[in-house]
Amino acid sequence: MANPARNSVRLSGALIEKKAKRFTPAGIPVIEGLVGHESDVIEAGARRKIQCEVRLKAIGEIAERLDSIAIGTELLLQGFLAPARQTSRQLIFHLTNFELE
């Protein structure tokens, strides 16, 4: 069995897009959105400015919580990366938890 800690992501950023809540055929809530991240990191001894947008998906109780968060809110996000669809090479950040930052 794969070790889940090997696919663990923590990211801070502002919620910049949130699609309408939808439901799976089993009635589980799902929200997809976009978070904007900005930071400075040191890479190979040099400072690098990072600015990116990351697609995210929240399912279940996390989706219900995210549904009440306003666009522009700064968040600390936790989760894992997975293909957007089974046959896709594009990744999406699946949230397992978040906090207001």
C-alpha positions as CSV (number, residue, x, y, z in Angstrom):
1,M,0.0,0.0,0.0
2,A,1.3,3.5,-0.9
3,N,2.3,5.8,1.9
4,P,-0.1,8.8,1.9
5,A,2.5,11.1,3.4
6,R,4.5,10.9,0.1
7,N,1.7,12.9,-1.6
8,S,1.1,15.7,0.9
9,V,0.8,19.4,0.0
10,R,0.6,22.5,2.1
11,L,0.0,25.8,0.4
12,S,-1.1,29.3,1.4
13,G,-3.0,31.6,-0.9
14,A,-6.1,33.6,-1.6
15,L,-9.3,32.0,-2.9
16,I,-9.7,33.6,-6.3
17,E,-12.5,31.5,-7.8
18,K,-15.1,29.2,-6.5
19,K,-17.6,27.3,-8.7
20,A,-21.1,26.6,-7.6
21,K,-21.4,23.6,-5.3
22,R,-22.5,20.5,-7.1
23,F,-23.3,17.0,-5.8
24,T,-22.0,13.5,-6.9
25,P,-24.7,10.9,-7.8
26,A,-24.3,9.6,-4.2
27,G,-25.2,13.1,-2.9
28,I,-21.8,14.2,-1.7
29,P,-21.0,17.9,-2.1
30,V,-18.1,19.0,-4.4
31,I,-16.7,22.4,-5.0
32,E,-13.9,23.3,-7.5
33,G,-12.0,26.5,-7.5
34,L,-8.7,28.3,-7.9
35,V,-6.3,29.6,-5.3
36,G,-3.6,32.3,-6.0
37,H,-0.3,31.8,-4.3
38,E,2.6,34.3,-4.0
39,S,5.9,33.7,-2.1
40,D,9.6,34.2,-2.2
41,V,11.8,31.0,-2.0
42,I,15.5,30.4,-2.1
43,E,16.5,28.0,-4.9
44,A,20.2,27.2,-5.6
45,G,21.2,30.1,-3.4
46,A,19.1,32.7,-5.3
47,R,15.9,34.3,-4.3
48,R,13.0,33.4,-6.6
49,K,9.5,35.0,-6.7
50,I,6.7,32.5,-7.1
51,Q,3.3,33.6,-8.4
52,C,0.9,30.9,-9.5
53,E,-2.7,29.8,-9.6
54,V,-3.6,26.3,-8.5
55,R,-6.8,24.4,-9.3
56,L,-8.4,22.8,-6.3
57,K,-11.3,20.5,-5.4
58,A,-13.0,19.9,-2.1
59,I,-15.3,17.0,-1.4
60,G,-17.7,16.3,1.5
61,E,-17.4,18.2,4.7
62,I,-14.5,20.2,3.3
63,A,-16.6,21.4,0.4
64,E,-19.4,22.5,2.8
65,R,-16.8,24.5,4.8
66,L,-15.3,26.0,1.6
67,D,-18.7,27.0,0.3
68,S,-19.0,29.6,3.1
69,I,-15.6,31.2,2.4
70,A,-15.6,34.5,0.5
71,I,-13.5,35.1,-2.6
72,G,-10.2,36.9,-1.6
73,T,-9.9,35.1,1.7
74,E,-6.4,34.1,2.6
75,L,-6.1,30.4,3.4
76,L,-3.6,27.7,4.5
77,L,-4.5,24.7,2.5
78,Q,-3.6,21.0,3.1
79,G,-4.2,18.1,0.7
80,F,-2.8,16.0,-2.0
81,L,-2.3,16.1,-5.8
82,A,-4.2,13.8,-8.2
83,P,-5.0,13.8,-11.9
84,A,-8.0,16.0,-12.8
85,R,-9.5,12.9,-14.5
86,Q,-8.4,9.3,-14.7
87,T,-6.8,9.7,-18.1
88,S,-5.4,13.3,-17.6
89,R,-1.9,14.4,-17.0
90,Q,-3.1,17.7,-15.4
91,L,-3.0,17.8,-11.6
92,I,-5.6,19.2,-9.2
93,F,-5.1,20.0,-5.5
94,H,-7.6,17.9,-3.5
95,L,-8.2,19.6,-0.2
96,T,-8.3,17.6,3.0
97,N,-8.3,20.6,5.4
98,F,-7.9,24.3,5.4
99,E,-7.6,27.2,7.9
100,L,-8.0,30.9,7.6
101,E,-4.7,32.6,7.5
